Amino acid sequence: MAKIAFIGLGNMGGPMAANLVKQGHEIWGVDLVSANLDAATKRGVKKAATAAEAAKGADAVITMLPAGKDTVAVYTKSGILEAAPTGCVFIDCSTIDVTSARVAHELAAKAGKLSLDCPVSGGVGGAEAATLTLMAGGSSAAFEAAKPYLTAVSKKLVHCGEAGAGQAAKICNNMILGISMIAVSEGFALAEKLGLSKEALFEVASTSSGQCWSLTNYCPVPGPVPTSPANNDYKPGFATALMLKDMKLSQEAAAASGAATPLGAAAAQLYALHAAHGAAGQDFSSIIKLIRGN
Ligand code: NAD
């Protein structure tokens, strides 16, 4: 069984580390917040004094951090790249900007280490149940080295391409999701004005050309999909603040690459407005309230 350093044991990292423990791996954890580290130790993670200590003798170093600046800071300042042995694979599971992801790969390559960007989809529920979808960017050698650890926390693992391709896949997917939720919300808001019942719209759209995940799995009105957050007062789920983060990443990437994403830009602004109106902590499907004006 492998020795793995796990840096960032928050909402996602905590349960992912616990699932690696369940598979018999030895996990050495680090977090700036002692309560998060303590919670992880209750689930079998060993407490490391520093990130560099955790990386000593590790087969893999996994980071699960808030943003690109955090990943780059940990790679440059904590000493993990120097402390880890040759052959150790560095896996960044955080959702970060493509530029920072590529910087992290360059830092790892300079230190002679394999690396992957490997953001995840599936939320805290998926992290707990080890049913995440993982999208990886990096060399085939890095992907093969990381595979045994990644399959322990996921139900689907896709090698998307070279450095940064995992982050690119994540932000493109979430931009589609963010836009489609607004489209579905506008459909239901219009139906309400036209006196069309939500049940009738759902029955038609879910079996015709309006069909999409936002409608059939995550319907923004209560009723048609009993498990959607709309039935639970829009408790997340996937919070508006996290959707806004991903929409902003998509817009940074669009600006940097010259891609035209006019609906992505509009959607990012709508989620920003919704968050500013106090909905940052609500599920992102609550955007229907902004669309309706209530
Ligand atoms: P979180 O804030 O709960 O956890 C991040 C953890 O990193 C915190 O415990 C924090 O103390 C720790 N940390 C920050 N800087 C550190 C450092 N220098 N050294 C050690 N620890 C450090 O966030 P989360 O919800 O677990 O999300 C983590 C990443 O996963 C984010 O990039 C997020 O966008 C992505 N993500 C989250 C979800 C979700 O539903 N929460 C879903 C998919 C992807």
Boltz pocket constraint, residues with backbone or C-beta under 6 A from the ligand:
constraints:
  - pocket:
      binder: B
      contacts: [[A, 7], [A, 8], [A, 9], [A, 10], [A, 11], [A, 12], [A, 13], [A, 30], [A, 31], [A, 32], [A, 33], [A, 36], [A, 64], [A, 65], [A, 66], [A, 67], [A, 70], [A, 73], [A, 74], [A, 93], [A, 94], [A, 95], [A, 96], [A, 120], [A, 121], [A, 122], [A, 123], [A, 124], [A, 237], [A, 238], [A, 242], [A, 245]]
      max_distance: 6.0
